[in-house]
Amino acid sequence: MTDAWPGALVVGGGVAGAAAAIRLRLLGRPVLLWERERLAHHKICGEFLSAEGVVHAQALGIDPDALGAVPIRAARLVAAGGEVTRRLGFEARSLTRHALDAALLARAAALGADVRRGVQARGIGEDGTILSTHGDVRAPAVLLATGKHNLRGLPRETAGTIDHLVGFKTYVRLAPAQRAELSGHTELILFRGGYAGLQMVERDMANLCFLVSRERHAACNGRFDALVADLAAEVPHLARRLEAAVPLLDRPLAIGGVPYGYLFKAGRDPPFLWRLGDQAAVIPSFTGMGMSLALHGAALAVRALLAGDGTAAYARALARDAAGPVRRATLLQQLVGEERPRQGRLLALARALPQILPLAVSATRLRMKAVRRAAGTG
Ligand SMILES: Cc1cc2nc3c(=O)[nH]c(=O)nc-3n(C[C@H](O)[C@H](O)[C@H](O)COP(=O)(O)OP(=O)(O)OC[C@H]3O[C@@H](n4cnc5c(N)ncnc54)[C@H](O)[C@@H]3O)c2cc1C
């Protein structure tokens, strides 16, 4: 049997889905949200929340600092030949997705969204009904926020994206001296076949997240510990950081086939379907902008939805703000890529020209003016 829901059906309770639910509830609209996981959970993410994401979170009534976020003020680029450290030019935060996503969903529920955990959407019926493990629903607006997971019948058009990397994330307890050196920094560590991000999060844990080519992963027989040992053997900096480190997760989280550089186009989906978050745009992970983009897109989508503007207007608004950063970040990833000589040249350039890193950082971000406008705070 199919139920008719009079408001928005949000599928997926990550940052994008929860943010959209909060915004809709703040404007008094009925919201039904399905999140397939029963409980708050870890997610694969470097957990760098850029200043733009902080503005969006605060506009939703979430204070990252109250959740234990730690400040990040500088970036350290590490590659063959050494390292270089530069101030970011803004204050970012580092916060586990476990804490952030749970707070966002709790806020949506507190505002009156009907949040149903443990409900998994299974696909879309011919008449637009959304099928789930707990019954099917028809709604005038469906906000698809399932992140990397495509819903059956609604694939993303990802031709031409960079999708050959395998991602991993784990937490480690670093030795005190390493923790002190890392504090306040996000480290981008380049190696043959990919890169790693390392930074402190709350409760004195360090987030180690990396993307590596399938070939290099396969060469380590697909074993995480062998891969980490292999990377540490190549990059002395990583070996030093991880010396005496204690793993905090039983198993790392893993992901494959993320379509970096993807930006959705309206017109291919049914008119009631709004793609949010990674379903709408995927910016290379080294930028630490995925969450900000997801929060930003959710704000733009809700505005277009309530104004009756349609998904084409939303797609245009998202492209206006996000196409530049996504394109430049994807180009940078292609240029510097996974080859050590190119990575070494980037490091040399960043050393010789102090403005290069801040320029690259700024070129791959949303403009703060656009963020404040979308967040409703500027
Ligand atoms: C290796 C890596 C490192 C990254 N590092 C950073 C970083 O440092 N900073 C940053 O800002 N971004 C980073 N990102 C990007 C960021 O994680 C994503 O852009 C962001 O999570 C997108 O949010 P979302 O809400 O679209 O998806 P998600 O956060 O993935 O949420 C999707 C939700 O939908 C639920 N779901 C999925 N399918 C269904 C279904 N069928 N039915 C019901 N529920 C469903 C899932 O359980 C999940 O809770 C990184 C990504 C990767 C892969």
The ligand as a Gaussian input file, in Angstrom:
#p B3LYP/6-31G(d) Opt

LIG

0 1
 C       37.575000      10.145000       1.694000
 C       36.666000      11.322000       1.879000
 C       37.077000      12.384000       2.672000
 C       36.249000      13.490000       2.839000
 N       36.665000      14.516000       3.631000
 C       35.872000      15.590000       3.807000
 C       36.261000      16.649000       4.673000
 O       37.301000      16.615000       5.321000
 N       35.421000      17.718000       4.785000
 C       34.245000      17.792000       4.103000
 O       33.533000      18.790000       4.254000
 N       33.842000      16.789000       3.311000
 C       34.614000      15.699000       3.146000
 N       34.193000      14.666000       2.360000
 C       32.914000      14.785000       1.650000
 C       31.712000      14.625000       2.581000
 O       31.873000      13.483000       3.380000
 C       30.430000      14.528000       1.754000
 O       30.437000      15.514000       0.766000
 C       29.191000      14.690000       2.622000
 O       29.119000      13.655000       3.555000
 C       27.935000      14.682000       1.769000
 O       26.813000      14.725000       2.608000
 P       25.466000      13.991000       2.198000
 O       24.468000      14.395000       3.211000
 O       25.209000      14.214000       0.762000
 O       25.795000      12.442000       2.297000
 P       26.103000      11.543000       3.567000
 O       26.740000      12.334000       4.619000
 O       26.809000      10.351000       3.047000
 O       24.667000      11.118000       4.102000
 C       23.844000      10.252000       3.364000
 C       22.911000       9.591000       4.348000
 O       21.919000       8.866000       3.647000
 C       21.725000       7.605000       4.267000
 N       21.246000       6.721000       3.222000
 C       21.943000       6.234000       2.167000
 N       21.142000       5.498000       1.377000
 C       19.918000       5.511000       1.962000
 C       18.676000       4.936000       1.608000
 N       18.526000       4.181000       0.516000
 N       17.603000       5.153000       2.424000
 C       17.729000       5.909000       3.545000
 N       18.890000       6.476000       3.917000
 C       19.969000       6.294000       3.125000
 C       23.104000       7.236000       4.786000
 O       23.028000       6.300000       5.841000
 C       23.631000       8.594000       5.236000
 O       23.341000       8.872000       6.584000
 C       34.989000      13.535000       2.199000
 C       34.565000      12.449000       1.425000
 C       35.388000      11.348000       1.277000
 C       34.909000      10.192000       0.450000

